[in-house]
Each structure stands twice: as structure tokens, then as C-alpha cells.
Amino acid sequence: YIKGAVDDETLHKKHCGRIQRGLDWGKEEEKEAQRAGMPREKLERRFISSVLETNNLILSVPTLPPETLKESKAYLLLIPAITSSRERIARCVIAQHITHAMNVMSDPGNDKENQKDVIQVDGGLYCSPQLYSAPMGIPRLFVPSTHRHKGIALMLLNAAAKTFVHGCELDPTKGQIAFSQPTGDGRKVMERWGKGGVSLSNASSASQGQVV
């Protein structure tokens, strides 16, 4: 990005607007898919792929590998757009099947004895090196800046905790749900929701991401 360059400025403004507004969804896409004979399930997968592509671009993280996506569920909150009949994504949460996680620990400071019991990860977090079993991870969590601080993230996270494992509601305060290397804003959501049960996913590096 070169400030002042016409093409770069245009792309930058378009990108920033897309981030602030989020992605749209409307009947037009469904009608076009019907005319093309496209199953609704394929249309929805294409739409979710566009959402993930935008999230990855904003968070500067790699694309989740196909094997991870096959074991994941997407939770979206769509709200009516103010100036049209379309709907707009106000929040996106991706829940992933995992097997292990690490407890987040307090900063050991300069105490060398305490430093032996923790490992530091990206984002300034410290974790216990001991792994424990956990069934669900959150590799992606995104909200457009215009829809933050409204409790939407917690609502979708609660929905994921209730439905990700059929017939078994998970409890984040017991460490049953882990996040993947959150950003500063994502860390606030993680700590508020998980309270004392905050943990980080130990999924493979290819599926590690950030939440915001």
C-alpha cells in the first residue's frame, strides 16, 4: 500500500469499507443460484468461503486447511441492512473440533522459578505446558467494527457451546473450549467469556489463527 497512489488508495478505501460494513446476503444470490441450478447448500458454502476469505485478510492469517473446515461449524449473525432489503453479517464464529488445549496462566514476571512452569505464546499470553483434553476450539472470531461492543460475540459463542457437540452443552469456564492465539480485542472476549477457564487450542499450526 502506497499512500497517495490512486489505485492503492481506491483499493484501501474499498477494503476499509468492506471491513466496517461486513458482507451482505440477499435474495438476489438465491435467485441467481436457482436459475443456475445450484443447490442451496453449495450457495451457502460459497458465501461462507467469502466470509472466511475476508476474515483471513483482515486478521492476516492463512486459510484454514480443508481437513480443518470439514470438522468445523460456522455460526453467523445476520441483521437487516438499514438502506436495503439485504442482510448483513454482524458476527462470524468458526468452531473447530480439537483434542487438546493448554490453560492460560498469569504473567510470571521476573520470577525465574515461575518461568519454568509456563511457556509464552503469541499475543503476550503464558500457558501451562501440560495438555488436557478439550473438544472444541475457536480458530476464527470476527465482527465488523460497526457492530462491536453489543454482546453479539458472547451470544454466538454461547450458541456454539450449546450445539457444537450434539446433545452435549460445553462450558467455557471449565476449559472445555479453547481459542487460537487471539488479538488484543479477541483476548478480551476470551477472558470475559471463559473467566477462569480460559485456554488456548493446541491444534496444528496450519489451523492456528487469530480472533478479533
Steps between C-alpha positions, in 0.01 A plus 500: 500500500645835388325801646409745224503245220158511331456125453626419851280768659192369318571141606571611856170692529308207355667258740439724804135545405455127462649442845280762665179387333557128483365274224146510363259217427176536307231330293687593181765236564235235564314589178818489294592164649155361422525615139841334474371181662736540795394319821445732797761310699766581239393865498532519878846340489610755241368783716677371811822466297471870412451585866807298601706657223415846633574396858836352405594817313408724793681284756798432269475125561522203259197320363369218718593168335221284350540230767439762770194645324348152470501477881376855556170682528431862404275719715382824338272777620325685219312825558288707259692767312370851569474618141402180315314171527828312531647357820844576640735283704541646848719220636669180388628219723672186373502206741750221436537147635820471705643242738726694739545845649723690743391705800579872483714605798583834657816687400789349705686831494869476588458204732728237344340222702153582365637540146586130499133409531368702203564551130444827316293508180410771251292786633688527828319204655653240731380140511559188700700250291275219622232400251148395592206372296268757340243434224449846347726779377432850363748567216307797360281764661428822313267798526490814281604807697149649464345213699740460790426541873139379464531156657471324163823305541390344828163411353654308209762338722223380731313359198813314391556363850144366509489340154853411384491157663157344445319443827783639713522866605860610557609735778779752424554569870611137542760521225295298252542763226832644384591800285781533245751780564255791537567862413468763773124538447456125461683444827253726682210294364677176593568611858152642551327188370729232640575669832729267694473228237685688226715274282681490167456240230785260433387433142758469224673818388325484162163557663615750759364847447387806684174632631402863513 
